[in-house]
Amino acid sequence: MAPLSRALRAELKSEERPQPSALALICPSALTLCALCCGMSAMRAASRGEFSGALVWLGLSAIADGLDGHAARRLNAVTAFGGELDSLCDLVDFGAAPTLVVYEWAEGKIVPLHLSCTNGPRSGMRGASARMPPVPNSLCARRLAGEGRREGGSARPG
């Protein structure tokens, strides 16, 4: 007996799995949006100076982001829209939110002018910390764009 080709195996697998229900299609995107809300809550907590709370929100964001891709595959609810939504939320959750948390933390750790090694009207870390936020965000966006290009134009979920 000859082995089955990949295309035939994929076709047989797709016939075995039932079409997902509307609830199954919504569940992974809801987890993705939950991760986005956790990332935004981390930014809000950091802007208030609550850094331990911001770290908790970032952790919850990472957990929800990890679960959304697994849920999509488990429920047979992988969609192009879900993959793109996940990529955009990853940019916030792993790019903008951690950058803002570190930025706000660094702004609170400003060294007095006479102890800093820069000559300027502002003290210590302000100069470096003001230029740093675009760097991690740009790197995160570049990684996600490259991932989408490798997958044939759309990002993969999870």
Accessible surface in RSA format (square Angstrom, percent):
REM  Atomic radii and reference values for relative SASA: ProtOr
REM  Chains: A
REM  Algorithm: Lee & Richards
REM  Probe-radius: 1.40
REM  Slices: 20
REM RES _ NUM      All-atoms   Total-Side   Main-Chain    Non-polar    All polar
REM                ABS   REL    ABS   REL    ABS   REL    ABS   REL    ABS   REL
RES MET A   1   241.44 125.0 153.57 101.6  87.87 209.2 132.11 112.3 109.33 144.8
RES ALA A   2    83.42  76.7  60.32  93.1  23.11  52.6  65.67  92.5  17.75  47.0
RES PRO A   3   128.22  93.4  99.98  91.1  28.24 102.6 111.89  92.4  16.33 101.5
RES LEU A   4    83.47  46.5  73.79  52.8   9.68  24.3  75.61  53.1   7.86  21.2
RES SER A   5    66.70  56.4  53.57  71.5  13.12  30.2  53.44 113.8  13.26  18.6
RES ARG A   6   199.97  84.0 191.50  97.6   8.48  20.2  65.71  89.8 134.26  81.4
RES ALA A   7    78.04  71.8  63.39  97.8  14.66  33.3  71.92 101.3   6.13  16.2
RES LEU A   8    75.06  41.8  72.29  51.7   2.77   7.0  74.56  52.4   0.50   1.3
RES ARG A   9   114.18  47.9 113.17  57.7   1.01   2.4  42.05  57.5  72.13  43.7
RES ALA A  10    60.66  55.8  51.05  78.8   9.61  21.9  55.92  78.7   4.75  12.6
RES GLU A  11    95.77  55.0  90.16  68.2   5.61  13.4  27.69  53.6  68.07  55.6
RES LEU A  12    73.33  40.8  72.93  52.2   0.40   1.0  72.93  51.2   0.40   1.1
RES LYS A  13   135.51  66.1 135.43  83.1   0.09   0.2  78.33  70.5  57.19  60.9
RES SER A  14    74.07  62.6  53.87  71.9  20.20  46.5  49.66 105.8  24.41  34.2
RES GLU A  15   122.80  70.5  88.65  67.1  34.15  81.3  46.44  89.8  76.36  62.3
RES GLU A  16   133.60  76.7 100.91  76.3  32.69  77.8  46.87  90.7  86.73  70.8
RES ARG A  17   109.82  46.1 102.76  52.4   7.06  16.8  32.01  43.8  77.81  47.2
RES PRO A  18   110.43  80.5  96.15  87.6  14.28  51.9 108.01  89.2   2.42  15.0
RES GLN A  19   161.55  90.3 139.44 101.9  22.11  52.6  61.14 130.1 100.41  76.2
RES PRO A  20    33.66  24.5  12.55  11.4  21.12  76.8  19.17  15.8  14.50  90.1
RES SER A  21    69.19  58.5  54.84  73.2  14.36  33.1  54.07 115.1  15.13  21.2
RES ALA A  22    72.59  66.7  62.89  97.0   9.70  22.1  65.20  91.8   7.39  19.6
RES LEU A  23   137.57  76.6 133.63  95.6   3.94   9.9 134.94  94.8   2.62   7.1
RES ALA A  24    14.20  13.1  10.86  16.8   3.34   7.6  13.74  19.3   0.47   1.2
RES LEU A  25    74.80  41.7  63.50  45.4  11.31  28.4  63.57  44.6  11.23  30.2
RES ILE A  26   106.24  60.5 103.92  77.4   2.33   5.6 106.24  76.5   0.00   0.0
RES CYS A  27    48.70  36.8  43.31  48.3   5.39  12.7  11.15  28.3  37.54  40.5
RES PRO A  28    11.28   8.2  11.08  10.1   0.20   0.7  11.28   9.3   0.00   0.0
RES SER A  29    24.79  20.9  23.22  31.0   1.56   3.6  15.88  33.8   8.90  12.5
RES ALA A  30    51.12  47.0  41.22  63.6   9.91  22.5  45.73  64.4   5.39  14.3
RES LEU A  31    46.91  26.1  46.16  33.0   0.75   1.9  46.69  32.8   0.22   0.6
RES THR A  32     5.38   3.8   5.38   5.5   0.00   0.0   0.11   0.2   5.27   8.0
RES LEU A  33    81.61  45.4  81.43  58.3   0.18   0.5  81.59  57.3   0.02   0.1
RES CYS A  34    61.34  46.4  54.79  61.1   6.55  15.4  17.24  43.7  44.10  47.6
RES ALA A  35     0.08   0.1   0.08   0.1   0.00   0.0   0.08   0.1   0.00   0.0
RES LEU A  36    38.11  21.2  38.11  27.3   0.00   0.0  38.11  26.8   0.00   0.0
RES CYS A  37    75.95  57.4  73.21  81.7   2.74   6.4  25.14  63.7  50.81  54.8
RES CYS A  38    10.99   8.3  10.81  12.1   0.18   0.4   0.17   0.4  10.83  11.7
RES GLY A  39     0.00   0.0   0.00   N/A   0.00   0.0   0.00   0.0   0.00   0.0
RES MET A  40   101.39  52.5  96.24  63.7   5.14  12.2  85.81  73.0  15.58  20.6
RES SER A  41    34.12  28.8  29.78  39.7   4.34  10.0   7.76  16.5  26.36  36.9
RES ALA A  42     0.00   0.0   0.00   0.0   0.00   0.0   0.00   0.0   0.00   0.0
RES MET A  43    42.23  21.9  41.25  27.3   0.98   2.3  28.45  24.2  13.78  18.3
RES ARG A  44   146.77  61.6 139.98  71.4   6.79  16.2  51.40  70.2  95.37  57.8
RES ALA A  45     7.64   7.0   5.32   8.2   2.32   5.3   7.35  10.4   0.29   0.8
RES ALA A  46     0.94   0.9   0.00   0.0   0.94   2.1   0.00   0.0   0.94   2.5
RES SER A  47    69.44  58.7  40.64  54.2  28.80  66.3  28.69  61.1  40.75  57.1
RES ARG A  48   146.23  61.4 110.75  56.5  35.47  84.5  40.69  55.6 105.54  64.0
RES GLY A  49    43.87  54.1   0.00   N/A  43.87  54.1  21.69  59.5  22.19  49.7
RES GLU A  50    91.64  52.6  84.53  63.9   7.12  16.9  39.31  76.0  52.33  42.7
RES PHE A  51    56.16  28.1  53.46  33.1   2.70   7.0  53.47  32.4   2.69   7.7
RES SER A  52    90.09  76.1  80.98 108.1   9.10  21.0  51.03 108.7  39.05  54.7
RES GLY A  53    26.23  32.3   0.00   N/A  26.23  32.3  24.82  68.1   1.41   3.2
RES ALA A  54     0.00   0.0   0.00   0.0   0.00   0.0   0.00   0.0   0.00   0.0
RES LEU A  55   112.10  62.4 103.57  74.1   8.53  21.4 103.93  73.0   8.17  22.0
RES VAL A  56    94.46  62.2  86.56  78.4   7.90  19.0  93.28  81.0   1.19   3.2
RES TRP A  57    97.11  39.0  97.11  47.0   0.00   0.0  75.51  40.3  21.60  35.0
RES LEU A  58    29.33  16.3  24.72  17.7   4.60  11.6  25.00  17.6   4.33  11.6
RES GLY A  59    33.95  41.9   0.00   N/A  33.95  41.9  32.69  89.7   1.26   2.8
RES LEU A  60    80.74  45.0  77.71  55.6   3.02   7.6  77.71  54.6   3.02   8.1
RES SER A  61     0.54   0.5   0.54   0.7   0.00   0.0   0.47   1.0   0.07   0.1
RES ALA A  62    44.84  41.2  36.47  56.3   8.37  19.0  36.79  51.8   8.06  21.3
RES ILE A  63   107.49  61.2  99.91  74.4   7.58  18.3 106.47  76.7   1.03   2.8
RES ALA A  64     8.60   7.9   7.45  11.5   1.16   2.6   8.54  12.0   0.06   0.2
RES ASP A  65    11.09   7.8  11.01  11.0   0.08   0.2   0.00   0.0  11.09  11.1
RES GLY A  66    35.08  43.3   0.00   N/A  35.08  43.3  33.14  91.0   1.93   4.3
RES LEU A  67    91.69  51.1  90.92  65.0   0.78   2.0  90.92  63.8   0.78   2.1
RES ASP A  68     2.76   1.9   1.90   1.9   0.86   2.0   2.17   5.1   0.58   0.6
RES GLY A  69     0.64   0.8   0.00   N/A   0.64   0.8   0.64   1.8   0.00   0.0
RES HIS A  70   115.43  63.1 112.01  77.9   3.42   8.7  68.27  70.4  47.16  54.9
RES ALA A  71    20.38  18.7  13.03  20.1   7.35  16.7  19.92  28.1   0.46   1.2
RES ALA A  72     4.22   3.9   4.22   6.5   0.00   0.0   4.22   5.9   0.00   0.0
RES ARG A  73   108.51  45.6 102.30  52.2   6.20  14.8  63.15  86.3  45.36  27.5
RES ARG A  74   196.67  82.6 178.06  90.8  18.60  44.3  55.44  75.8 141.22  85.6
RES LEU A  75    70.27  39.1  59.60  42.6  10.67  26.8  64.26  45.1   6.01  16.2
RES ASN A  76    52.44  36.2  46.55  45.0   5.89  14.2   7.20  17.3  45.24  43.7
RES ALA A  77     5.84   5.4   0.00   0.0   5.84  13.3   1.24   1.8   4.60  12.2
RES VAL A  78    78.90  51.9  52.33  47.4  26.57  64.0  53.07  46.1  25.83  70.1
RES THR A  79    60.34  42.9  48.87  49.5  11.47  27.3  48.92  65.7  11.42  17.3
RES ALA A  80    71.16  65.4  55.09  85.0  16.07  36.6  61.98  87.3   9.18  24.3
RES PHE A  81   141.39  70.7 132.71  82.2   8.68  22.6 138.41  83.9   2.98   8.5
RES GLY A  82    14.42  17.8   0.00   N/A  14.42  17.8  12.41  34.1   2.01   4.5
RES GLY A  83     0.27   0.3   0.00   N/A   0.27   0.3   0.25   0.7   0.02   0.0
RES GLU A  84    72.56  41.7  72.47  54.8   0.09   0.2  38.03  73.6  34.53  28.2
RES LEU A  85    29.82  16.6  27.15  19.4   2.67   6.7  29.09  20.4   0.72   1.9
RES ASP A  86     3.64   2.5   3.64   3.6   0.00   0.0   1.83   4.3   1.80   1.8
RES SER A  87    12.31  10.4  11.53  15.4   0.78   1.8  10.77  22.9   1.54   2.2
RES LEU A  88   119.10  66.3 115.78  82.8   3.32   8.3 116.47  81.8   2.63   7.1
RES CYS A  89     3.01   2.3   2.47   2.8   0.54   1.3   0.58   1.5   2.43   2.6
RES ASP A  90    16.89  11.8  16.89  16.8   0.00   0.0   3.02   7.1  13.87  13.8
RES LEU A  91    53.31  29.7  53.31  38.1   0.00   0.0  53.31  37.4   0.00   0.0
RES VAL A  92    38.26  25.2  38.26  34.6   0.00   0.0  38.26  33.2   0.00   0.0
RES ASP A  93     1.74   1.2   0.00   0.0   1.74   4.1   0.00   0.0   1.74   1.7
RES PHE A  94    95.20  47.6  74.55  46.2  20.64  53.7  74.98  45.5  20.22  57.9
RES GLY A  95     0.67   0.8   0.00   N/A   0.67   0.8   0.30   0.8   0.37   0.8
RES ALA A  96    31.33  28.8  29.10  44.9   2.23   5.1  29.62  41.7   1.71   4.5
RES ALA A  97     0.00   0.0   0.00   0.0   0.00   0.0   0.00   0.0   0.00   0.0
RES PRO A  98    40.57  29.6  39.67  36.2   0.90   3.3  40.55  33.5   0.02   0.1
RES THR A  99    14.76  10.5   8.83   9.0   5.93  14.1  12.21  16.4   2.55   3.9
RES LEU A 100    56.50  31.5  54.54  39.0   1.96   4.9  56.24  39.5   0.26   0.7
RES VAL A 101     9.43   6.2   9.43   8.5   0.00   0.0   9.43   8.2   0.00   0.0
RES VAL A 102    92.72  61.0  92.49  83.7   0.23   0.6  92.72  80.6   0.00   0.0
RES TYR A 103    62.69  29.3  59.01  33.6   3.67   9.6  30.88  23.2  31.81  39.2
RES GLU A 104    49.28  28.3  45.15  34.2   4.13   9.8   0.68   1.3  48.61  39.7
RES TRP A 105   118.48  47.5 117.85  57.0   0.63   1.5 101.61  54.2  16.88  27.4
RES ALA A 106     5.84   5.4   5.84   9.0   0.00   0.0   5.84   8.2   0.00   0.0
RES GLU A 107    32.11  18.4  24.89  18.8   7.22  17.2  19.44  37.6  12.67  10.3
RES GLY A 108    65.01  80.2   0.00   N/A  65.01  80.2  34.21  93.9  30.80  69.0
RES LYS A 109   108.72  53.0  96.40  59.2  12.32  29.3  46.62  42.0  62.10  66.1
RES ILE A 110    50.73  28.9  27.52  20.5  23.22  56.0  27.52  19.8  23.22  63.0
RES VAL A 111    53.51  35.2  51.44  46.6   2.07   5.0  53.51  46.5   0.00   0.0
RES PRO A 112    68.63  50.0  59.22  54.0   9.41  34.2  68.49  56.5   0.14   0.9
RES LEU A 113    89.51  49.9  79.90  57.2   9.62  24.2  79.90  56.1   9.62  25.9
RES HIS A 114   152.37  83.3 114.93  79.9  37.45  95.8  93.77  96.6  58.60  68.2
RES LEU A 115   118.97  66.3  88.71  63.5  30.25  76.1  92.31  64.8  26.66  71.7
RES SER A 116    25.29  21.4   2.10   2.8  23.19  53.4   7.56  16.1  17.72  24.8
RES CYS A 117   132.51 100.2  93.43 104.2  39.08  91.8  49.27 124.8  83.24  89.8
RES THR A 118    73.26  52.1  64.43  65.3   8.83  21.0  64.44  86.6   8.82  13.3
RES ASN A 119   159.37 109.9 121.68 117.6  37.69  90.8  37.14  89.4 122.23 118.1
RES GLY A 120    30.83  38.0   0.00   N/A  30.83  38.0  21.96  60.3   8.87  19.9
RES PRO A 121   139.78 101.9 101.26  92.3  38.52 140.0 113.42  93.6  26.36 163.8
RES ARG A 122   153.07  64.3 143.61  73.2   9.46  22.5  45.06  61.6 108.01  65.5
RES SER A 123    24.86  21.0  20.01  26.7   4.85  11.2   9.81  20.9  15.05  21.1
RES GLY A 124    16.67  20.6   0.00   N/A  16.67  20.6   5.48  15.0  11.19  25.1
RES MET A 125    71.23  36.9  68.37  45.2   2.87   6.8  60.15  51.1  11.08  14.7
RES ARG A 126    82.34  34.6  81.20  41.4   1.14   2.7   6.85   9.4  75.50  45.8
RES GLY A 127    34.09  42.0   0.00   N/A  34.09  42.0  29.85  81.9   4.25   9.5
RES ALA A 128    58.93  54.2  53.54  82.6   5.38  12.2  55.89  78.7   3.04   8.1
RES SER A 129     9.56   8.1   4.98   6.6   4.58  10.6   9.07  19.3   0.49   0.7
RES ALA A 130    63.65  58.5  41.26  63.7  22.40  50.9  42.95  60.5  20.70  54.8
RES ARG A 131   169.75  71.3 157.65  80.4  12.11  28.8  75.37 103.0  94.39  57.2
RES MET A 132   101.78  52.7 101.76  67.3   0.02   0.0  74.80  63.6  26.98  35.7
RES PRO A 133    32.26  23.5  32.11  29.3   0.15   0.5  32.26  26.6   0.00   0.0
RES PRO A 134    77.50  56.5  71.60  65.3   5.90  21.5  77.47  64.0   0.03   0.2
RES VAL A 135    70.44  46.4  66.13  59.9   4.31  10.4  70.32  61.1   0.13   0.3
RES PRO A 136    50.45  36.8  44.76  40.8   5.70  20.7  47.82  39.5   2.63  16.3
RES ASN A 137    44.44  30.6  43.14  41.7   1.29   3.1  20.00  48.1  24.43  23.6
RES SER A 138    66.72  56.4  56.06  74.8  10.66  24.6  37.69  80.3  29.03  40.7
RES LEU A 139   117.69  65.5 112.35  80.4   5.34  13.4 112.86  79.3   4.83  13.0
RES CYS A 140    19.82  15.0  13.47  15.0   6.35  14.9  11.17  28.3   8.65   9.3
RES ALA A 141    41.00  37.7  35.48  54.8   5.52  12.6  37.57  52.9   3.43   9.1
RES ARG A 142   137.15  57.6 132.08  67.3   5.07  12.1  67.69  92.5  69.46  42.1
RES ARG A 143   138.97  58.3 128.45  65.5  10.52  25.0  69.44  94.9  69.52  42.1
RES LEU A 144    16.09   9.0  12.21   8.7   3.87   9.7  12.62   8.9   3.47   9.3
RES ALA A 145    61.89  56.9  44.12  68.1  17.77  40.4  55.85  78.6   6.04  16.0
RES GLY A 146     5.94   7.3   0.00   N/A   5.94   7.3   5.82  16.0   0.12   0.3
RES GLU A 147    11.69   6.7  11.69   8.8   0.00   0.0   1.19   2.3  10.49   8.6
RES GLY A 148    10.00  12.3   0.00   N/A  10.00  12.3  10.00  27.5   0.00   0.0
RES ARG A 149   159.73  67.1 142.12  72.4  17.61  41.9  71.96  98.3  87.77  53.2
RES ARG A 150   178.79  75.1 141.24  72.0  37.55  89.4  75.21 102.8 103.58  62.8
RES GLU A 151    88.55  50.8  61.26  46.3  27.29  65.0   9.08  17.6  79.47  64.9
RES GLY A 152    72.38  89.3   0.00   N/A  72.38  89.3  38.91 106.8  33.47  75.0
RES GLY A 153    63.21  78.0   0.00   N/A  63.21  78.0  33.17  91.0  30.04  67.3
RES SER A 154    41.59  35.1  40.61  54.2   0.98   2.3  15.16  32.3  26.43  37.0
RES ALA A 155     8.41   7.7   3.03   4.7   5.38  12.2   3.03   4.3   5.38  14.3
RES ARG A 156   117.52  49.3 111.24  56.7   6.28  14.9  38.00  51.9  79.51  48.2
RES PRO A 157    21.95  16.0  20.92  19.1   1.03   3.8  20.92  17.3   1.03   6.4
RES GLY A 158    41.89  51.7   0.00   N/A  41.89  51.7   8.51  23.3  33.38  74.8
END  Absolute sums over single chains surface
CHAIN  1 A    10370.7       8609.8       1760.9       6703.5       3667.1
END  Absolute sums over all chains
TOTAL         10370.7       8609.8       1760.9       6703.5       3667.1
